[in-house]
Amino acid sequence: MKAADIRAKLLELAAERGPDKTFCPSEAARSLSSDWRPLMEPVRKEAAQLVKQGKLVCTQRGKPVDPLLAHGAIRLSQGG
């Protein structure tokens, strides 16, 4: 799976939800492959890049976190 495809899917999901709604990174992985679990690490890596660029926001329990450092469930949303 190409990194560009993952980034595009993450941004697409964020745009579909709008600025006030979040989504789980697994939604991106599931939409890209039926064997989605191996994609979770690449999805988090690409999400981290988009967070650094200000294109996505990553939270855990409502607080901003780094997608690569957070353990457990995270949520993504459209950046500001």
mmJSON file of the N, C-alpha and C atoms, coordinates in Angstrom:
{"data_MODEL":{"atom_site":{
"group_PDB":["ATOM","ATOM","ATOM","ATOM","ATOM","ATOM","ATOM","ATOM","ATOM","ATOM","ATOM","ATOM","ATOM","ATOM","ATOM","ATOM","ATOM","ATOM","ATOM","ATOM","ATOM","ATOM","ATOM","ATOM","ATOM","ATOM","ATOM","ATOM","ATOM","ATOM","ATOM","ATOM","ATOM","ATOM","ATOM","ATOM","ATOM","ATOM","ATOM","ATOM","ATOM","ATOM","ATOM","ATOM","ATOM","ATOM","ATOM","ATOM","ATOM","ATOM","ATOM","ATOM","ATOM","ATOM","ATOM","ATOM","ATOM","ATOM","ATOM","ATOM","ATOM","ATOM","ATOM","ATOM","ATOM","ATOM","ATOM","ATOM","ATOM","ATOM","ATOM","ATOM","ATOM","ATOM","ATOM","ATOM","ATOM","ATOM","ATOM","ATOM","ATOM","ATOM","ATOM","ATOM","ATOM","ATOM","ATOM","ATOM","ATOM","ATOM","ATOM","ATOM","ATOM","ATOM","ATOM","ATOM","ATOM","ATOM","ATOM","ATOM","ATOM","ATOM","ATOM","ATOM","ATOM","ATOM","ATOM","ATOM","ATOM","ATOM","ATOM","ATOM","ATOM","ATOM","ATOM","ATOM","ATOM","ATOM","ATOM","ATOM","ATOM","ATOM","ATOM","ATOM","ATOM","ATOM","ATOM","ATOM","ATOM","ATOM","ATOM","ATOM","ATOM","ATOM","ATOM","ATOM","ATOM","ATOM","ATOM","ATOM","ATOM","ATOM","ATOM","ATOM","ATOM","ATOM","ATOM","ATOM","ATOM","ATOM","ATOM","ATOM","ATOM","ATOM","ATOM","ATOM","ATOM","ATOM","ATOM","ATOM","ATOM","ATOM","ATOM","ATOM","ATOM","ATOM","ATOM","ATOM","ATOM","ATOM","ATOM","ATOM","ATOM","ATOM","ATOM","ATOM","ATOM","ATOM","ATOM","ATOM","ATOM","ATOM","ATOM","ATOM","ATOM","ATOM","ATOM","ATOM","ATOM","ATOM","ATOM","ATOM","ATOM","ATOM","ATOM","ATOM","ATOM","ATOM","ATOM","ATOM","ATOM","ATOM","ATOM","ATOM","ATOM","ATOM","ATOM","ATOM","ATOM","ATOM","ATOM","ATOM","ATOM","ATOM","ATOM","ATOM","ATOM","ATOM","ATOM","ATOM","ATOM","ATOM","ATOM","ATOM","ATOM","ATOM","ATOM","ATOM","ATOM","ATOM","ATOM","ATOM","ATOM","ATOM","ATOM","ATOM","ATOM","ATOM","ATOM","ATOM"],
"id":[1,2,3,4,5,6,7,8,9,10,11,12,13,14,15,16,17,18,19,20,21,22,23,24,25,26,27,28,29,30,31,32,33,34,35,36,37,38,39,40,41,42,43,44,45,46,47,48,49,50,51,52,53,54,55,56,57,58,59,60,61,62,63,64,65,66,67,68,69,70,71,72,73,74,75,76,77,78,79,80,81,82,83,84,85,86,87,88,89,90,91,92,93,94,95,96,97,98,99,100,101,102,103,104,105,106,107,108,109,110,111,112,113,114,115,116,117,118,119,120,121,122,123,124,125,126,127,128,129,130,131,132,133,134,135,136,137,138,139,140,141,142,143,144,145,146,147,148,149,150,151,152,153,154,155,156,157,158,159,160,161,162,163,164,165,166,167,168,169,170,171,172,173,174,175,176,177,178,179,180,181,182,183,184,185,186,187,188,189,190,191,192,193,194,195,196,197,198,199,200,201,202,203,204,205,206,207,208,209,210,211,212,213,214,215,216,217,218,219,220,221,222,223,224,225,226,227,228,229,230,231,232,233,234,235,236,237,238,239,240],
"type_symbol":["N","C","C","N","C","C","N","C","C","N","C","C","N","C","C","N","C","C","N","C","C","N","C","C","N","C","C","N","C","C","N","C","C","N","C","C","N","C","C","N","C","C","N","C","C","N","C","C","N","C","C","N","C","C","N","C","C","N","C","C","N","C","C","N","C","C","N","C","C","N","C","C","N","C","C","N","C","C","N","C","C","N","C","C","N","C","C","N","C","C","N","C","C","N","C","C","N","C","C","N","C","C","N","C","C","N","C","C","N","C","C","N","C","C","N","C","C","N","C","C","N","C","C","N","C","C","N","C","C","N","C","C","N","C","C","N","C","C","N","C","C","N","C","C","N","C","C","N","C","C","N","C","C","N","C","C","N","C","C","N","C","C","N","C","C","N","C","C","N","C","C","N","C","C","N","C","C","N","C","C","N","C","C","N","C","C","N","C","C","N","C","C","N","C","C","N","C","C","N","C","C","N","C","C","N","C","C","N","C","C","N","C","C","N","C","C","N","C","C","N","C","C","N","C","C","N","C","C","N","C","C","N","C","C","N","C","C","N","C","C"],
"label_atom_id":["N","CA","C","N","CA","C","N","CA","C","N","CA","C","N","CA","C","N","CA","C","N","CA","C","N","CA","C","N","CA","C","N","CA","C","N","CA","C","N","CA","C","N","CA","C","N","CA","C","N","CA","C","N","CA","C","N","CA","C","N","CA","C","N","CA","C","N","CA","C","N","CA","C","N","CA","C","N","CA","C","N","CA","C","N","CA","C","N","CA","C","N","CA","C","N","CA","C","N","CA","C","N","CA","C","N","CA","C","N","CA","C","N","CA","C","N","CA","C","N","CA","C","N","CA","C","N","CA","C","N","CA","C","N","CA","C","N","CA","C","N","CA","C","N","CA","C","N","CA","C","N","CA","C","N","CA","C","N","CA","C","N","CA","C","N","CA","C","N","CA","C","N","CA","C","N","CA","C","N","CA","C","N","CA","C","N","CA","C","N","CA","C","N","CA","C","N","CA","C","N","CA","C","N","CA","C","N","CA","C","N","CA","C","N","CA","C","N","CA","C","N","CA","C","N","CA","C","N","CA","C","N","CA","C","N","CA","C","N","CA","C","N","CA","C","N","CA","C","N","CA","C","N","CA","C","N","CA","C","N","CA","C","N","CA","C","N","CA","C","N","CA","C","N","CA","C","N","CA","C"],
"label_alt_id":[null,null,null,null,null,null,null,null,null,null,null,null,null,null,null,null,null,null,null,null,null,null,null,null,null,null,null,null,null,null,null,null,null,null,null,null,null,null,null,null,null,null,null,null,null,null,null,null,null,null,null,null,null,null,null,null,null,null,null,null,null,null,null,null,null,null,null,null,null,null,null,null,null,null,null,null,null,null,null,null,null,null,null,null,null,null,null,null,null,null,null,null,null,null,null,null,null,null,null,null,null,null,null,null,null,null,null,null,null,null,null,null,null,null,null,null,null,null,null,null,null,null,null,null,null,null,null,null,null,null,null,null,null,null,null,null,null,null,null,null,null,null,null,null,null,null,null,null,null,null,null,null,null,null,null,null,null,null,null,null,null,null,null,null,null,null,null,null,null,null,null,null,null,null,null,null,null,null,null,null,null,null,null,null,null,null,null,null,null,null,null,null,null,null,null,null,null,null,null,null,null,null,null,null,null,null,null,null,null,null,null,null,null,null,null,null,null,null,null,null,null,null,null,null,null,null,null,null,null,null,null,null,null,null,null,null,null,null,null,null],
"label_comp_id":["MET","MET","MET","LYS","LYS","LYS","ALA","ALA","ALA","ALA","ALA","ALA","ASP","ASP","ASP","ILE","ILE","ILE","ARG","ARG","ARG","ALA","ALA","ALA","LYS","LYS","LYS","LEU","LEU","LEU","LEU","LEU","LEU","GLU","GLU","GLU","LEU","LEU","LEU","ALA","ALA","ALA","ALA","ALA","ALA","GLU","GLU","GLU","ARG","ARG","ARG","GLY","GLY","GLY","PRO","PRO","PRO","ASP","ASP","ASP","LYS","LYS","LYS","THR","THR","THR","PHE","PHE","PHE","CYS","CYS","CYS","PRO","PRO","PRO","SER","SER","SER","GLU","GLU","GLU","ALA","ALA","ALA","ALA","ALA","ALA","ARG","ARG","ARG","SER","SER","SER","LEU","LEU","LEU","SER","SER","SER","SER","SER","SER","ASP","ASP","ASP","TRP","TRP","TRP","ARG","ARG","ARG","PRO","PRO","PRO","LEU","LEU","LEU","MET","MET","MET","GLU","GLU","GLU","PRO","PRO","PRO","VAL","VAL","VAL","ARG","ARG","ARG","LYS","LYS","LYS","GLU","GLU","GLU","ALA","ALA","ALA","ALA","ALA","ALA","GLN","GLN","GLN","LEU","LEU","LEU","VAL","VAL","VAL","LYS","LYS","LYS","GLN","GLN","GLN","GLY","GLY","GLY","LYS","LYS","LYS","LEU","LEU","LEU","VAL","VAL","VAL","CYS","CYS","CYS","THR","THR","THR","GLN","GLN","GLN","ARG","ARG","ARG","GLY","GLY","GLY","LYS","LYS","LYS","PRO","PRO","PRO","VAL","VAL","VAL","ASP","ASP","ASP","PRO","PRO","PRO","LEU","LEU","LEU","LEU","LEU","LEU","ALA","ALA","ALA","HIS","HIS","HIS","GLY","GLY","GLY","ALA","ALA","ALA","ILE","ILE","ILE","ARG","ARG","ARG","LEU","LEU","LEU","SER","SER","SER","GLN","GLN","GLN","GLY","GLY","GLY","GLY","GLY","GLY"],
"label_asym_id":["A","A","A","A","A","A","A","A","A","A","A","A","A","A","A","A","A","A","A","A","A","A","A","A","A","A","A","A","A","A","A","A","A","A","A","A","A","A","A","A","A","A","A","A","A","A","A","A","A","A","A","A","A","A","A","A","A","A","A","A","A","A","A","A","A","A","A","A","A","A","A","A","A","A","A","A","A","A","A","A","A","A","A","A","A","A","A","A","A","A","A","A","A","A","A","A","A","A","A","A","A","A","A","A","A","A","A","A","A","A","A","A","A","A","A","A","A","A","A","A","A","A","A","A","A","A","A","A","A","A","A","A","A","A","A","A","A","A","A","A","A","A","A","A","A","A","A","A","A","A","A","A","A","A","A","A","A","A","A","A","A","A","A","A","A","A","A","A","A","A","A","A","A","A","A","A","A","A","A","A","A","A","A","A","A","A","A","A","A","A","A","A","A","A","A","A","A","A","A","A","A","A","A","A","A","A","A","A","A","A","A","A","A","A","A","A","A","A","A","A","A","A","A","A","A","A","A","A","A","A","A","A","A","A","A","A","A","A","A","A"],
"label_entity_id":["1","1","1","1","1","1","1","1","1","1","1","1","1","1","1","1","1","1","1","1","1","1","1","1","1","1","1","1","1","1","1","1","1","1","1","1","1","1","1","1","1","1","1","1","1","1","1","1","1","1","1","1","1","1","1","1","1","1","1","1","1","1","1","1","1","1","1","1","1","1","1","1","1","1","1","1","1","1","1","1","1","1","1","1","1","1","1","1","1","1","1","1","1","1","1","1","1","1","1","1","1","1","1","1","1","1","1","1","1","1","1","1","1","1","1","1","1","1","1","1","1","1","1","1","1","1","1","1","1","1","1","1","1","1","1","1","1","1","1","1","1","1","1","1","1","1","1","1","1","1","1","1","1","1","1","1","1","1","1","1","1","1","1","1","1","1","1","1","1","1","1","1","1","1","1","1","1","1","1","1","1","1","1","1","1","1","1","1","1","1","1","1","1","1","1","1","1","1","1","1","1","1","1","1","1","1","1","1","1","1","1","1","1","1","1","1","1","1","1","1","1","1","1","1","1","1","1","1","1","1","1","1","1","1","1","1","1","1","1","1"],
"label_seq_id":[1,1,1,2,2,2,3,3,3,4,4,4,5,5,5,6,6,6,7,7,7,8,8,8,9,9,9,10,10,10,11,11,11,12,12,12,13,13,13,14,14,14,15,15,15,16,16,16,17,17,17,18,18,18,19,19,19,20,20,20,21,21,21,22,22,22,23,23,23,24,24,24,25,25,25,26,26,26,27,27,27,28,28,28,29,29,29,30,30,30,31,31,31,32,32,32,33,33,33,34,34,34,35,35,35,36,36,36,37,37,37,38,38,38,39,39,39,40,40,40,41,41,41,42,42,42,43,43,43,44,44,44,45,45,45,46,46,46,47,47,47,48,48,48,49,49,49,50,50,50,51,51,51,52,52,52,53,53,53,54,54,54,55,55,55,56,56,56,57,57,57,58,58,58,59,59,59,60,60,60,61,61,61,62,62,62,63,63,63,64,64,64,65,65,65,66,66,66,67,67,67,68,68,68,69,69,69,70,70,70,71,71,71,72,72,72,73,73,73,74,74,74,75,75,75,76,76,76,77,77,77,78,78,78,79,79,79,80,80,80],
"pdbx_PDB_ins_code":[null,null,null,null,null,null,null,null,null,null,null,null,null,null,null,null,null,null,null,null,null,null,null,null,null,null,null,null,null,null,null,null,null,null,null,null,null,null,null,null,null,null,null,null,null,null,null,null,null,null,null,null,null,null,null,null,null,null,null,null,null,null,null,null,null,null,null,null,null,null,null,null,null,null,null,null,null,null,null,null,null,null,null,null,null,null,null,null,null,null,null,null,null,null,null,null,null,null,null,null,null,null,null,null,null,null,null,null,null,null,null,null,null,null,null,null,null,null,null,null,null,null,null,null,null,null,null,null,null,null,null,null,null,null,null,null,null,null,null,null,null,null,null,null,null,null,null,null,null,null,null,null,null,null,null,null,null,null,null,null,null,null,null,null,null,null,null,null,null,null,null,null,null,null,null,null,null,null,null,null,null,null,null,null,null,null,null,null,null,null,null,null,null,null,null,null,null,null,null,null,null,null,null,null,null,null,null,null,null,null,null,null,null,null,null,null,null,null,null,null,null,null,null,null,null,null,null,null,null,null,null,null,null,null,null,null,null,null,null,null],
"Cartn_x":[0.849,0.0,0.891,0.609,1.402,1.016,2.019,1.793,0.824,0.935,0.054,-1.404,-1.656,-3.026,-3.579,-2.73,-3.15,-3.442,-2.538,-2.761,-4.055,-4.279,-5.494,-6.745,-6.719,-7.882,-8.109,-7.054,-7.187,-7.795,-7.313,-7.833,-9.27,-9.581,-10.945,-11.917,-11.563,-12.426,-12.601,-11.521,-11.603,-12.53,-12.419,-13.263,-14.731,-14.973,-16.348,-16.987,-16.225,-16.752,-16.878,-16.004,-16.018,-15.216,-15.111,-14.226,-14.673,-15.925,-16.417,-16.581,-16.241,-16.422,-15.074,-14.936,-13.696,-13.929,-12.825,-12.894,-11.706,-11.858,-10.803,-9.878,-8.574,-7.66,-7.99,-8.596,-8.946,-9.969,-10.762,-11.711,-10.972,-9.855,-9.048,-8.459,-7.89,-7.286,-8.321,-9.492,-10.553,-11.031,-11.041,-11.511,-10.458,-9.215,-8.134,-7.835,-8.225,-7.904,-8.783,-9.141,-9.894,-8.986,-7.683,-6.696,-6.094,-6.897,-6.581,-5.63,-5.558,-4.73,-3.253,-2.632,-1.234,-1.066,-2.151,-2.069,-2.098,-2.406,-2.566,-1.291,-0.149,1.099,1.359,1.267,1.447,0.399,-0.831,-1.864,-1.498,-1.037,-0.633,0.568,1.499,2.667,2.246,1.36,0.897,0.049,-0.743,-1.536,-0.605,0.49,1.445,2.023,2.319,2.835,1.798,0.549,-0.521,-0.803,-0.632,-0.775,0.323,1.566,2.686,2.464,1.794,1.521,0.28,-0.417,-1.607,-2.854,-2.784,-3.924,-4.89,-4.391,-5.22,-4.926,-5.875,-5.706,-5.894,-5.036,-5.133,-5.405,-6.421,-6.752,-6.937,-6.787,-7.076,-7.777,-8.981,-9.818,-9.977,-10.059,-10.301,-9.086,-7.903,-6.682,-5.746,-5.068,-4.146,-3.017,-2.719,-1.623,-0.916,0.293,1.041,0.582,0.146,-0.339,0.7,1.973,3.018,3.373,3.052,3.397,2.214,1.018,-0.187,-0.367,-0.737,-1.068,-2.579,-3.162,-4.611,-5.311,-6.603,-7.452,-7.184,-7.115,-6.99,-8.102,-8.343,-9.327,-8.639,-9.04,-8.505,-9.629,-9.268,-10.243,-9.526,-10.319,-9.804,-8.97,-7.844,-6.969,-7.488,-6.895,-7.326,-6.566],
"Cartn_y":[-1.183,0.0,1.242,2.145,3.375,4.375,5.072,6.091,7.162,7.515,8.54,8.101,6.802,6.283,6.373,6.084,6.154,7.598,8.504,9.927,10.427,10.054,10.492,9.986,8.744,8.179,8.883,9.146,9.85,11.236,11.954,13.293,13.242,12.221,12.045,11.808,10.92,10.652,11.898,12.636,13.855,14.875,15.023,15.979,15.552,14.253,13.74,14.037,13.914,14.126,15.603,16.42,17.839,18.12,19.393,19.789,19.345,19.007,18.69,17.205,16.349,14.906,14.196,13.095,12.322,10.973,10.297,8.936,8.144,6.844,5.942,5.626,5.581,5.232,3.878,2.979,1.68,1.812,2.885,3.1,3.28,3.994,4.169,2.827,2.101,0.809,-0.158,-0.203,-1.115,-0.778,0.504,0.895,0.662,0.465,0.249,-1.219,-2.109,-3.528,-4.394,-5.562,-6.506,-7.08,-7.139,-7.554,-6.273,-5.596,-4.243,-4.134,-5.139,-5.024,-4.696,-5.309,-4.939,-3.483,-2.833,-1.438,-0.444,-0.914,0.03,0.831,0.194,0.929,1.966,1.601,2.62,3.739,3.411,4.435,5.416,4.915,5.817,6.667,6.09,6.858,7.999,7.714,8.761,9.786,9.329,10.26,11.201,10.677,11.509,12.602,12.255,13.259,14.345,13.929,14.891,15.761,15.203,15.989,17.049,16.66,17.609,18.743,18.427,19.429,20.264,19.924,20.664,20.283,19.186,18.755,17.851,17.213,16.382,16.739,16.411,16.516,15.107,14.713,13.397,13.585,12.886,12.967,11.577,11.542,10.345,10.84,10.36,10.827,12.35,12.913,14.337,15.237,14.645,15.442,15.163,16.193,15.997,15.027,14.122,13.164,12.951,12.438,12.032,10.622,10.407,9.08,7.97,8.322,7.303,6.983,7.892,7.679,7.187,7.419,7.034,5.521,4.975,3.553,3.444,2.554,2.392,3.188,3.306,3.944,5.437,5.905,7.33,7.724,9.014,9.546,10.618,10.699,11.696,12.618,13.847,14.796,15.799,16.589,17.596,18.619,18.981,19.986,21.383,22.306,23.684,24.458],
"Cartn_z":[0.0,0.0,0.0,-0.903,-1.018,0.073,0.558,1.588,1.084,-0.19,-0.757,-0.713,-0.914,-0.851,0.57,1.539,2.944,3.326,2.955,3.257,2.624,1.372,0.672,1.38,1.83,2.52,3.856,4.605,5.882,5.685,4.682,4.424,3.909,3.127,2.628,3.781,4.687,5.842,6.705,6.912,7.716,7.053,5.748,5.024,5.062,4.933,4.988,6.334,7.403,8.757,9.1,8.547,8.877,10.13,10.51,11.605,13.005,13.175,14.514,14.804,13.845,14.023,13.897,14.628,14.594,13.932,13.632,13.108,13.615,13.597,14.045,12.865,13.089,12.003,11.359,12.122,11.552,10.427,10.443,9.347,8.025,8.064,6.857,6.432,7.381,7.059,6.488,7.09,6.626,5.214,4.901,3.572,2.489,2.9,1.938,1.675,2.611,2.436,3.322,2.811,3.644,4.733,4.456,5.454,6.045,6.869,7.3,8.479,9.312,10.528,10.248,9.228,8.945,8.509,8.129,7.703,8.861,10.052,11.162,11.466,11.442,11.699,10.603,9.311,8.277,8.346,8.725,8.847,9.955,11.087,12.176,11.772,11.028,10.576,9.669,8.74,7.827,8.578,9.524,10.335,11.097,11.618,12.361,11.464,10.223,9.288,9.025,8.847,8.591,9.812,11.004,12.234,12.281,11.973,11.98,10.983,9.868,8.831,9.145,10.229,10.601,9.82,9.073,8.256,9.016,10.075,10.942,12.395,13.252,14.697,15.252,16.174,16.799,18.283,18.78,20.202,20.8,22.113,22.899,24.161,24.36,25.472,25.457,24.239,24.078,24.17,24.416,24.545,23.377,22.869,21.743,22.1,21.172,21.343,20.012,20.099,18.914,18.543,17.293,16.898,17.057,17.007,17.131,18.573,19.489,20.896,21.722,21.237,21.981,21.953,23.088,23.187,23.324,22.581,22.646,21.56,21.722,20.718,20.616,19.374,19.11,18.135,18.052,17.119,16.272,15.023,14.117,13.663,13.366,12.832,11.945,11.266,10.353,11.114,10.536,11.142,10.916,11.602,11.529,10.536],
"occupancy":[1.0,1.0,1.0,1.0,1.0,1.0,1.0,1.0,1.0,1.0,1.0,1.0,1.0,1.0,1.0,1.0,1.0,1.0,1.0,1.0,1.0,1.0,1.0,1.0,1.0,1.0,1.0,1.0,1.0,1.0,1.0,1.0,1.0,1.0,1.0,1.0,1.0,1.0,1.0,1.0,1.0,1.0,1.0,1.0,1.0,1.0,1.0,1.0,1.0,1.0,1.0,1.0,1.0,1.0,1.0,1.0,1.0,1.0,1.0,1.0,1.0,1.0,1.0,1.0,1.0,1.0,1.0,1.0,1.0,1.0,1.0,1.0,1.0,1.0,1.0,1.0,1.0,1.0,1.0,1.0,1.0,1.0,1.0,1.0,1.0,1.0,1.0,1.0,1.0,1.0,1.0,1.0,1.0,1.0,1.0,1.0,1.0,1.0,1.0,1.0,1.0,1.0,1.0,1.0,1.0,1.0,1.0,1.0,1.0,1.0,1.0,1.0,1.0,1.0,1.0,1.0,1.0,1.0,1.0,1.0,1.0,1.0,1.0,1.0,1.0,1.0,1.0,1.0,1.0,1.0,1.0,1.0,1.0,1.0,1.0,1.0,1.0,1.0,1.0,1.0,1.0,1.0,1.0,1.0,1.0,1.0,1.0,1.0,1.0,1.0,1.0,1.0,1.0,1.0,1.0,1.0,1.0,1.0,1.0,1.0,1.0,1.0,1.0,1.0,1.0,1.0,1.0,1.0,1.0,1.0,1.0,1.0,1.0,1.0,1.0,1.0,1.0,1.0,1.0,1.0,1.0,1.0,1.0,1.0,1.0,1.0,1.0,1.0,1.0,1.0,1.0,1.0,1.0,1.0,1.0,1.0,1.0,1.0,1.0,1.0,1.0,1.0,1.0,1.0,1.0,1.0,1.0,1.0,1.0,1.0,1.0,1.0,1.0,1.0,1.0,1.0,1.0,1.0,1.0,1.0,1.0,1.0,1.0,1.0,1.0,1.0,1.0,1.0,1.0,1.0,1.0,1.0,1.0,1.0,1.0,1.0,1.0,1.0,1.0,1.0],
"B_iso_or_equiv":[0.0,0.0,0.0,0.0,0.0,0.0,0.0,0.0,0.0,0.0,0.0,0.0,0.0,0.0,0.0,0.0,0.0,0.0,0.0,0.0,0.0,0.0,0.0,0.0,0.0,0.0,0.0,0.0,0.0,0.0,0.0,0.0,0.0,0.0,0.0,0.0,0.0,0.0,0.0,0.0,0.0,0.0,0.0,0.0,0.0,0.0,0.0,0.0,0.0,0.0,0.0,0.0,0.0,0.0,0.0,0.0,0.0,0.0,0.0,0.0,0.0,0.0,0.0,0.0,0.0,0.0,0.0,0.0,0.0,0.0,0.0,0.0,0.0,0.0,0.0,0.0,0.0,0.0,0.0,0.0,0.0,0.0,0.0,0.0,0.0,0.0,0.0,0.0,0.0,0.0,0.0,0.0,0.0,0.0,0.0,0.0,0.0,0.0,0.0,0.0,0.0,0.0,0.0,0.0,0.0,0.0,0.0,0.0,0.0,0.0,0.0,0.0,0.0,0.0,0.0,0.0,0.0,0.0,0.0,0.0,0.0,0.0,0.0,0.0,0.0,0.0,0.0,0.0,0.0,0.0,0.0,0.0,0.0,0.0,0.0,0.0,0.0,0.0,0.0,0.0,0.0,0.0,0.0,0.0,0.0,0.0,0.0,0.0,0.0,0.0,0.0,0.0,0.0,0.0,0.0,0.0,0.0,0.0,0.0,0.0,0.0,0.0,0.0,0.0,0.0,0.0,0.0,0.0,0.0,0.0,0.0,0.0,0.0,0.0,0.0,0.0,0.0,0.0,0.0,0.0,0.0,0.0,0.0,0.0,0.0,0.0,0.0,0.0,0.0,0.0,0.0,0.0,0.0,0.0,0.0,0.0,0.0,0.0,0.0,0.0,0.0,0.0,0.0,0.0,0.0,0.0,0.0,0.0,0.0,0.0,0.0,0.0,0.0,0.0,0.0,0.0,0.0,0.0,0.0,0.0,0.0,0.0,0.0,0.0,0.0,0.0,0.0,0.0,0.0,0.0,0.0,0.0,0.0,0.0,0.0,0.0,0.0,0.0,0.0,0.0],
"pdbx_formal_charge":[null,null,null,null,null,null,null,null,null,null,null,null,null,null,null,null,null,null,null,null,null,null,null,null,null,null,null,null,null,null,null,null,null,null,null,null,null,null,null,null,null,null,null,null,null,null,null,null,null,null,null,null,null,null,null,null,null,null,null,null,null,null,null,null,null,null,null,null,null,null,null,null,null,null,null,null,null,null,null,null,null,null,null,null,null,null,null,null,null,null,null,null,null,null,null,null,null,null,null,null,null,null,null,null,null,null,null,null,null,null,null,null,null,null,null,null,null,null,null,null,null,null,null,null,null,null,null,null,null,null,null,null,null,null,null,null,null,null,null,null,null,null,null,null,null,null,null,null,null,null,null,null,null,null,null,null,null,null,null,null,null,null,null,null,null,null,null,null,null,null,null,null,null,null,null,null,null,null,null,null,null,null,null,null,null,null,null,null,null,null,null,null,null,null,null,null,null,null,null,null,null,null,null,null,null,null,null,null,null,null,null,null,null,null,null,null,null,null,null,null,null,null,null,null,null,null,null,null,null,null,null,null,null,null,null,null,null,null,null,null],
"auth_seq_id":[1,1,1,2,2,2,3,3,3,4,4,4,5,5,5,6,6,6,7,7,7,8,8,8,9,9,9,10,10,10,11,11,11,12,12,12,13,13,13,14,14,14,15,15,15,16,16,16,17,17,17,18,18,18,19,19,19,20,20,20,21,21,21,22,22,22,23,23,23,24,24,24,25,25,25,26,26,26,27,27,27,28,28,28,29,29,29,30,30,30,31,31,31,32,32,32,33,33,33,34,34,34,35,35,35,36,36,36,37,37,37,38,38,38,39,39,39,40,40,40,41,41,41,42,42,42,43,43,43,44,44,44,45,45,45,46,46,46,47,47,47,48,48,48,49,49,49,50,50,50,51,51,51,52,52,52,53,53,53,54,54,54,55,55,55,56,56,56,57,57,57,58,58,58,59,59,59,60,60,60,61,61,61,62,62,62,63,63,63,64,64,64,65,65,65,66,66,66,67,67,67,68,68,68,69,69,69,70,70,70,71,71,71,72,72,72,73,73,73,74,74,74,75,75,75,76,76,76,77,77,77,78,78,78,79,79,79,80,80,80],
"auth_comp_id":["MET","MET","MET","LYS","LYS","LYS","ALA","ALA","ALA","ALA","ALA","ALA","ASP","ASP","ASP","ILE","ILE","ILE","ARG","ARG","ARG","ALA","ALA","ALA","LYS","LYS","LYS","LEU","LEU","LEU","LEU","LEU","LEU","GLU","GLU","GLU","LEU","LEU","LEU","ALA","ALA","ALA","ALA","ALA","ALA","GLU","GLU","GLU","ARG","ARG","ARG","GLY","GLY","GLY","PRO","PRO","PRO","ASP","ASP","ASP","LYS","LYS","LYS","THR","THR","THR","PHE","PHE","PHE","CYS","CYS","CYS","PRO","PRO","PRO","SER","SER","SER","GLU","GLU","GLU","ALA","ALA","ALA","ALA","ALA","ALA","ARG","ARG","ARG","SER","SER","SER","LEU","LEU","LEU","SER","SER","SER","SER","SER","SER","ASP","ASP","ASP","TRP","TRP","TRP","ARG","ARG","ARG","PRO","PRO","PRO","LEU","LEU","LEU","MET","MET","MET","GLU","GLU","GLU","PRO","PRO","PRO","VAL","VAL","VAL","ARG","ARG","ARG","LYS","LYS","LYS","GLU","GLU","GLU","ALA","ALA","ALA","ALA","ALA","ALA","GLN","GLN","GLN","LEU","LEU","LEU","VAL","VAL","VAL","LYS","LYS","LYS","GLN","GLN","GLN","GLY","GLY","GLY","LYS","LYS","LYS","LEU","LEU","LEU","VAL","VAL","VAL","CYS","CYS","CYS","THR","THR","THR","GLN","GLN","GLN","ARG","ARG","ARG","GLY","GLY","GLY","LYS","LYS","LYS","PRO","PRO","PRO","VAL","VAL","VAL","ASP","ASP","ASP","PRO","PRO","PRO","LEU","LEU","LEU","LEU","LEU","LEU","ALA","ALA","ALA","HIS","HIS","HIS","GLY","GLY","GLY","ALA","ALA","ALA","ILE","ILE","ILE","ARG","ARG","ARG","LEU","LEU","LEU","SER","SER","SER","GLN","GLN","GLN","GLY","GLY","GLY","GLY","GLY","GLY"],
"auth_asym_id":["A","A","A","A","A","A","A","A","A","A","A","A","A","A","A","A","A","A","A","A","A","A","A","A","A","A","A","A","A","A","A","A","A","A","A","A","A","A","A","A","A","A","A","A","A","A","A","A","A","A","A","A","A","A","A","A","A","A","A","A","A","A","A","A","A","A","A","A","A","A","A","A","A","A","A","A","A","A","A","A","A","A","A","A","A","A","A","A","A","A","A","A","A","A","A","A","A","A","A","A","A","A","A","A","A","A","A","A","A","A","A","A","A","A","A","A","A","A","A","A","A","A","A","A","A","A","A","A","A","A","A","A","A","A","A","A","A","A","A","A","A","A","A","A","A","A","A","A","A","A","A","A","A","A","A","A","A","A","A","A","A","A","A","A","A","A","A","A","A","A","A","A","A","A","A","A","A","A","A","A","A","A","A","A","A","A","A","A","A","A","A","A","A","A","A","A","A","A","A","A","A","A","A","A","A","A","A","A","A","A","A","A","A","A","A","A","A","A","A","A","A","A","A","A","A","A","A","A","A","A","A","A","A","A","A","A","A","A","A","A"],
"auth_atom_id":["N","CA","C","N","CA","C","N","CA","C","N","CA","C","N","CA","C","N","CA","C","N","CA","C","N","CA","C","N","CA","C","N","CA","C","N","CA","C","N","CA","C","N","CA","C","N","CA","C","N","CA","C","N","CA","C","N","CA","C","N","CA","C","N","CA","C","N","CA","C","N","CA","C","N","CA","C","N","CA","C","N","CA","C","N","CA","C","N","CA","C","N","CA","C","N","CA","C","N","CA","C","N","CA","C","N","CA","C","N","CA","C","N","CA","C","N","CA","C","N","CA","C","N","CA","C","N","CA","C","N","CA","C","N","CA","C","N","CA","C","N","CA","C","N","CA","C","N","CA","C","N","CA","C","N","CA","C","N","CA","C","N","CA","C","N","CA","C","N","CA","C","N","CA","C","N","CA","C","N","CA","C","N","CA","C","N","CA","C","N","CA","C","N","CA","C","N","CA","C","N","CA","C","N","CA","C","N","CA","C","N","CA","C","N","CA","C","N","CA","C","N","CA","C","N","CA","C","N","CA","C","N","CA","C","N","CA","C","N","CA","C","N","CA","C","N","CA","C","N","CA","C","N","CA","C","N","CA","C","N","CA","C","N","CA","C","N","CA","C","N","CA","C","N","CA","C","N","CA","C"],
"pdbx_PDB_model_num":[1,1,1,1,1,1,1,1,1,1,1,1,1,1,1,1,1,1,1,1,1,1,1,1,1,1,1,1,1,1,1,1,1,1,1,1,1,1,1,1,1,1,1,1,1,1,1,1,1,1,1,1,1,1,1,1,1,1,1,1,1,1,1,1,1,1,1,1,1,1,1,1,1,1,1,1,1,1,1,1,1,1,1,1,1,1,1,1,1,1,1,1,1,1,1,1,1,1,1,1,1,1,1,1,1,1,1,1,1,1,1,1,1,1,1,1,1,1,1,1,1,1,1,1,1,1,1,1,1,1,1,1,1,1,1,1,1,1,1,1,1,1,1,1,1,1,1,1,1,1,1,1,1,1,1,1,1,1,1,1,1,1,1,1,1,1,1,1,1,1,1,1,1,1,1,1,1,1,1,1,1,1,1,1,1,1,1,1,1,1,1,1,1,1,1,1,1,1,1,1,1,1,1,1,1,1,1,1,1,1,1,1,1,1,1,1,1,1,1,1,1,1,1,1,1,1,1,1,1,1,1,1,1,1,1,1,1,1,1,1]
}}}
